[in-house]
Amino acid sequence: MTDDLPPFSIHRPALLPAGLRDLLPPDAETEASAVGALLRVFAGHGYQRVKPPMLEFEDSLLTATGAAMADQVFRLMDPDTHRMMAIRADMTPQIARIAATRMAHAARPLRLSYNGQCLRVRATQLDPDRQIAQAGIELIGPDSPQADAEILAVGAEALAALGLTRLSFDLTMPPLVPTLLEESGISGEARAKLTFALDRKDAAAVAEYGGALAGTLTDLLLAAGPVPRALEALAAAELTPGARVLAQRLADTVAAIQARAPGLKLTVDPVEFRGLKFHTGVCLTVYAPGHHEELGRGGRYLCGDGEAATGLTIYPDAVLRAAPPQPALQRLFVPMGQDGSAWREAGFATVAGLDTVSDPHAEAKRLACSHVLIGGAVIALAAE
């Protein structure tokens, strides 16, 4: 009986695993066009394209920066070498590997760009997809506020090319809180409770478990938001030497960004420490008004044997959900026997007729065309 068929029966060929989906026309074309626009901006700023493979040997992909994504990768055995392989869950570790090995002797600063698909074991509540498109840039070599500012400014310009000009760039310094707690001698259960309270933005719990740092951490927690307030709170806070260095670097990066792109909206969260485990300095997350999902994320990390690097990964799927609708390419039906080459050069997608039809207008509508070529003239169907 059909009711007894197993969930993944061959009688249900359109069923896909959870978190995976087909992208159909015109959405697939829209995504490809958007990614192309991002990459053109990256290339215009000197970022050279690289294309790493979809999967690598596990012991290569999951070392250094890649170790942070170890719990999100699918694994399989290579039938030739019998070594375990892993499918990438994020492309940044691959770019770091390329920079540290294949391009170890390339001149620094090294600017690389990329795009591709990633696969993750688990989805999140905010993003149910497990196959994730990425497009990004990595700046390898310099460790300076100016390098951090370039990554953010180029990312902003790329997103503006898709009509996203009202963005918010949230800056954080993930090592700041751990450094402050460690240098203040807070450890064990007290540190675990305080870290949990900070992670939940629970001011009352921070005051309860913060000890001598309660006042400082509460002030910093409440200062999250616009740049002036957050930086004033950091400057006034009683920080340990290591934490003070990190706070100053955050302030210097903000100044470098404002000098390079003064119109961008920046926010700072002084005590935010969540993010990818490999981040070692200033990090950023990109948001659009009215949208809770991240459009992009990046930050500073160590590449290879400790080489400084920073980057930004943009998520095209999320970007397109936030961006203004992209104009679709107009489809022109060209009846058999007519030449549509000039109209392709004019910007149409031409759909050639393969048989003689009695009603070209009806055939154009059937093939989802917006225009039809009649006697060498283009006629808009909506105008009839």
N, C-alpha and C positions, 0 to 999 in steps of 0.2 A: 504493500500500500504506500502511496506517496507520502502520507502523513508520517510514516516511519523512517523516511530518509534521514541520514545523518546530516548535521548542520553544514558540512562542507562537501556535500554530494556533488558529483559531476552534473547533476541535473540543475544546479544553481551556479552556472559559470560566471555570472556577474558579481558574485559575492567576493569581497576582498577582506583581508584581515583588518581588524580594528586599527584605525589610525592611518590607513592607506586609502588612496582614492585616485580615480582617473580624473585628469584635467582635460575637459572637452573644449571644442570651439565655442565661442571665441576666446575663452579664458586662457587657454594654453598660449595662443598667439600674444595676448595681452601681457602675460608674464614674461615671455621671451623678449618682447619689445621693451618692457620695463628694465629687465636685467641688462639689455644692450645699452640703454640710456645710462644706467649706473656705471657700466664698464667704460663707456666713452668719457665720462667725467674723470674717472680714475686714471685712464690713459693720458688724458690731457694734463694731468699733474705729474706725469712721469712714472706712474706705477705700471710695471711690466707684468703681463699676464703669465701665470703658471697654471698647470693643469695636473694635479696629483691624481693617482688612481683611486677608484672607489673603495678598494680594500687593500690591506697590506698584511704582512706577517704580524702576528699579535705582539711579539716582543719588540717590534719596531714602532708600531702605531701607539702602543700604550706605555711608552717611556717618556720621561721628562714631562712636558706640558700635557701630553696625551693621557697620563695616568689619572688626571682629574675626571676623565670621561669613561673610565674603565667599566663602571657599573651600567653604562648606557649602550654598550656595543654588542652587536650580534657577532657570534663566533662560528667558524666552520673550519673543517680540515681541508688543506690542500691535497688533492688526490695524488699529485706528483711527488711532493716532498714529504708528505705526511706531517707537515708542520701546521700549527694552528694559525689561522688568519682571522682578521677582524674587519668588519665593515665600519667605515668612519662614522662617528656620531657628531663630529665637528671638524672643520677644515683647518683651523688655526694650528693645531699640532703638526699637521702635514706641511704647512708652509714653514714652520719653524724647523722641521727636519730638512727640508730642501735648502733653506738658508744656511744651516749648519753643516751640510754635507756637499751637495751638488754645487752650491753657490758659495762655499766657504771662502773662496778667494775673490769673489766679486767685490767691486768697490762699494764702500759704505759712505753715506747711508744707502741701504738697499731697500728699494720700494717695489713691492710685489702686490699684484691683485689677483683675484680668483673668483670663480663661481662654480656651483655644483650642488648636487643633492646629498643629503646626509640621512642616515637612518638611525633611529633611537629605539631602545627596548621599550621604554615607557613614555607615554604622553603626559601632559600636565592638565590641570583643570582649565587653565586659561588657553592652552593650545592643545586640542585633541589630536593633532596630526603627529605621526611618528616619522614620516618622511618630510624633511624640512629643506627648503631651498635656502642657499646662502650665497651672498656676494659680498666681498670685502677687500680690505687693504691692510697691509702690514708694513710698518716702517722699522727697519732693523738696523741697529748700530748706535744711533745717538740716544743718550739718556738726558733729555732736557725738556723744560716746559714748552719750548718752541716745537719740538717733535710731537708732544701731546696735543698742542694746539692745531698742528697741521692735520692730524688724523680727524679731529672733530670738524674742522673747517671744510675739509674735502668731503667728508660724509654729509655735511649740511648742504653743500653745493650739489652733490649727487641727488639727494632727496628733493631738493628744490627743482631739479630737472623733471621730476614727476609731479610737480605741482604742490609739494609739501613744503610750505614756507613758514607755517606757524607751528614750530616744533619746540619741544622743551628738552634740553640736554641736562640730565641729572648726573652730577659729578660726585664721586665718592673716593675715599681712600681706605680700602679694606684692611691694610695692615695697621692702621692707626690704633684702633681699639685693642687688638691683641698685644701690640707693643706696649701700650699704656698699662694694660693689666699685668703683663709680665714684668715690666720694670717697676711696678708698684708692689710686686710680691703677692698678688692675688692669684690663688691657685686652688686646685681641688674642687670640692663641692661648691664653695663660695663663688669661684670663677664660673662654674657651670650654670649656677642659678642666675648670676649677673648677666652672663652671655645670653641666656634664654630670655631674660627680661628686656635686654637691649634689642634682641632680634624681634620681639613682639611689640616694641615701642611702648613698653609698660612703665611709665614714669614712676608710679607708686612702688612697683617692685624694684626698680633701679634705686630708688631712695632707701628701700629696705635692705637690699643686699650690697649696696655700693660701698659701704664703709666710709673710709676717708675720701674716696673718689665720688661719693654719692652726689655731692653738690656740682662738681665739675661735669659728670656724665649727664646729670639731669639738665643742666644748662645747655649742653651740646645737643642733647636729644630734642629739646624744645626749640633749638635754633635752626633746625632743618627747614630749608625753603629758599627764598631769594638769597642771592650771593652776599649782599652787604651784611645782613643780619648773621648769617652763618659764619662768615669770615671774622666779623667782629667778636663773636663768641669764641672762636678758636684762638684769636689773638689774645683775648683776655683770660683764657683758661690756664690753670696751673697744670702744665703738662710735664712729663718726664722728658729727659733730653732726646731720646729716640723719637718719641711722639711729637716733640716740637719740630724736629727736622721734617717729619712727614707732613705736619700741618703747614709748614712754610712752603713745602713743595706744592701742596694743593693750592695755596694762595698764589704762588708764582705761576702756576699753570692757568689759573683763572685770569690773571693779568695778561698772559700771553694770548689767550683766546680772545679776550676783549680787544686787544690791540690788533689782532688779525681779522676778526669778524665781530665788530662791535654791536651789530644788530641782533645777535642770537640771544635767545632766552636761556639763561643758565640758572640752575638750582644746585644747592650743595646740601648733602646729608653727611654731617661730620662723623656720625657714629655708625653708619651703615657699613657692614662688613661681609654681607652675603655676596655671592658671585662665584665664578669658577675658581677652584682652589689654586690655580697657577698664577693668578694675578698678584703682582708685587708692588703696585703703585697706583697712581691715579687711574680710576675707571670711569666709564660713562655709559649711560643707558639713554636711549632716544625714545621719546613718547610724542604722540600727536594728541591735540585737545579732543576730549570726548572718547578716547580709546584707551583701554587699560592694558592692552598687550604691548610688549616691547617691539619697536620697529628695528632696533639694532642694539648691539651691546659690544663693548670692547674695553681695552685697558692695557696697562703695562705688565709685561711678563719677562722672563728670562728665556733666551733662545740658545739651544745647544749647550755649550759649556759656560753658561753665565753671561752670554752676550745680551745687552739691553735690546728690548723690542717693545713696540706698542702697535695696536691695531684696532680695527672696527669691523665687526660683522653685521651686515644688514640682512634682514629677513624679508625677501620680496613678497611672500604671501601676505604677511602682516602689513607691509607697506601698501600693497594694492587695496587692502580692505580700508585703509585710512585715506588713500589718495583720491583726488577727484577722478571721476570716470575718464578712462583713456579713450580717445576717439578711435572707433573701429575703422579698419581699412575698407573703403567702399568697393563692393563687388560689382563688376560689370560683365553682363552676359554678352558674349560675342558669338552670334550665330555662325554656323559652319560656313566656311568660304570667305569670311571677313578677317581682316588683320587687326589684331588688338595690340601690337607691339608699341605703337605710339602712345596708347592710353596707359600701358603699364609704366612707361616713362613719365606719364603725367600723374602717377600716383594711384591708379586703380589696380585692384586685383582682378585680372581678367579670367573669366570662366568660359572656356571654349566649348561651343556646341560640337558634339561628335556625330550628330545625325541632323538631317533636315527636319525642321519643325514648322507646323502650320501657324503657330501663334508664338512668336518670340517673346512677347510680353508675359504670357502665362508661364512659359518655360523659365524665364528669368525669375519670376516670383517663386516657382517651384524649387529652384536652386538657391533660394535665399539671396538673390542679387538685389541691389538697390537701384541699378541702372541697366539699360539695355542699349546695344549698339544697333542703330537702324540707319541704313544708307550712309554710313560714315559719320553719323551724328549720335552723340550720347544723349539718351533720354532718361530722366529720373522717373522711376515708376510712381513715386509718391505724387508727382506733379500731374499725373493723368487722372 
